[in-house]
Amino acid sequence: MDGKGRKVLIADDEPDIIEILKYNLEKEGYVVITAKDGDEALVKAKLTQPELIVLDMMMPKKSGMEVCDILRAQAIYKDTLIMFLTALSDEATQLKGFSTGADDYVTKPVSPNVFVSKVNALFRRIKKPEHSIITIDNLIIDPEKFMVEYEGKDIVLAKKEFELLYLLATKPGRVFLRNEILSQVWGNDVIVGDRTIDVHIRKIRQKLGVDCITTVKGVGYKFELL
């Protein structure tokens, strides 16, 4: 069994979906906590500190995206895996989900086998970055603490935003190809488009308040703290 006691929180307002996903995850050894709406998901997340949170995008009280935004704004959840459940499969919805800090998504109707495979794949991809702190002028990136500080201020980045910034900052001035970024940050188990990188880079620029990532048109990106 791949679960090995890992805690997973599933938040969805459809009891049948929760029941079947819970059953299949528990067969794999996962410990499953459930919530019926966005507010309960936030309470359960705080109480249980799950390693993966699965959120229905269109839950009552607070949507999955609202819950994701709230969680990602707190440092304690920066490395928590988040997956969306959605009945919408269009690219715009998927990009919006990734831009809020989600690690993956599953479309409804949910295939239990596909769902469990995606959960297993997410946990297999967990890798702690090298424990080397990057300091460039007024920017500090600490991968062990998952912390970014710029000009003395703590900057809260979502997990993928942090991993993307860290990757680029490891070699300032070096151009990273798009395929290289997708492979190293998202891995081969998740299919995402080029625009996903664009969305995450825009978020990094906004949060830092400085344009530290240069787009090399048709090639990729490089880190330059000008």
Disulfide bonds with the S-S distance in Angstrom:
none
